[in-house]
């Protein structure tokens, strides 16, 4: 049931609990209580909006692989990358590189400026960039019922 509630809210976090309840077969009060438990347990981290980057002028996207030089620990590099507003996502990865960053800017020249800033961070040895030509989909809501049919976790214990 929690998975169904999460999936319903993932499609539209502004939906009323009454609307979600009608979809999943629970009362408004039951949905409210389950969502409260999911928030308390950290399963639902927050409710947010999804902004179309093109409509706010951030139409240039790139993935930048970042390699640490070993001079300082990766844990010290990550907060510096988090402080850069253009870095939308940062993932620690296994392989040749230590991080993979999703970066959004207004144009290629702005990306170049961001890459210079990244390379200036102590501990960064090198970067490799991949520019996005088009995006088929992103920011996809989780559909827990379809991800693991029959094995969906029940965060609130029911």
N, C-alpha and C positions, 0 to 999 in steps of 0.2 A: 504494500500500500504506500509506503514511504517513497519507493521508487516511482510510482505513478504520480504522486504529488510533486516530486522533484521534476519529473519530465513535463508535467503540466505547467509548472511555474517557469521552467527553463524556456518554454516557448514564449511566454509573456509574463514577466515577473509582476506586472501591474494587475493581473487578474484577481478578482475578488475571491475570498475563501469560499463564498457561496457558489461561485462559478466552478471553482476547482472541485468542490464537494460534489456538485451535480455530475461532473465528469467521472469522478472516481468512486462515487457511491457512498459518500460520507456526509455528515452534517457539517455546517459551517463551523460550529464549535469544535468538532473533532479535527477538522483540517487545521484550524487555528492552533490547537494544542499540539498536533504533530509538527507543524512548522516551527513552533516555539521550541520543541525538543530538538529538532534538527539544527536550529540556530544555536541553542545552548551547547550541543555536542560538537559544533563546528563543521557539521556536514554541509550546511548552507553557510557560506562565509559572509555573503552580503547580497543585497539586491542592487542591481546597477542598470545602466542604460547602455545600449549599443549605438555608437555614433558612426555614421557613414563617413569614413576618412576623406573620400573624394569631395563630399559636400562642405567640408571644413578646410579644404585646401591641402590636405595631406595625401596627395595622389601618387607619391613615389614611395615604393616599399622595397626594402632589400633585407636579405638575411646575411648577417655578417658573422663568420666564424672567427673566434678570437683565441689565440694561443698564448698561454702564460709562459714567461721566460724562466720561471722557477725562482726568481729573485725574491718574490714575496708570495704568500699563499693565495690561492684563488679566492678564498673567503674575504681577502682584503680588497680584491679587484671588484667583486660583485657590487658592493655598496656604491662604488664610484660610478659604475655603469647605471645603477638604479637612479642615481641623481640626475642623469641625463634624460630630459623629457622626450627626446626622440626615440629612446630605447623602450619599445612597447612591451617586449617580452625578453626574458633572459633565461636560458636553460643551461645547466651544467651537463656536458655530454662526454661520452667515452669516445676515444679515437684520437685522431691526430690533433684535434683542437679541444680546448677546455670548455668553451662557451659557444652557444649559438644565440645570437641576438636578432630579434625582429625590430627593424628600424623603419620609421615612417618620417618622411620629410616632404617638403614642397616640390623639390626637383633634384636633379643629379648633383648640382653644385652644392646644395645643402647637405646631401649625403657625404660628399667629399669632406666638408667641414666637420661632420660628425666623426668620420673615420680618422681624421687628424686628431680630434679630441681623444678618441679611444686609444690611438697609438701613443699619445702623450701620457697616458696613465702608467704609473710605475708598475712594472710587472707584466705589461703587455709586450709580447715579442713580435707578433705579426697578426694580420687579419687577412681574410679572404672573403670577398663579397659576391653575392649572387643577387642580381636585380630581378624583381618580379615583373613579368610582362603583363600578366593578367591573373585574376584570382577567380577560381571556379566557385569556391565557398570558403568561409572562415567563420569563426565565432559561433560555431555550431553548438546548439544546446545538447546536453546529454540526454539520451533516451535510454535510461537504465534498463527498462523492460526489454529492449531489443539488443542491448549490448551483451547481456548474459541471461538469456531466457532460462527461467527455472532456478537460477543461482543468484538472484538479485539480493544484495545485502539488505538487512532490515535494521537501519541505524537506531531506531527507537525501541527495538526489541520486540516488535510485533509483526 
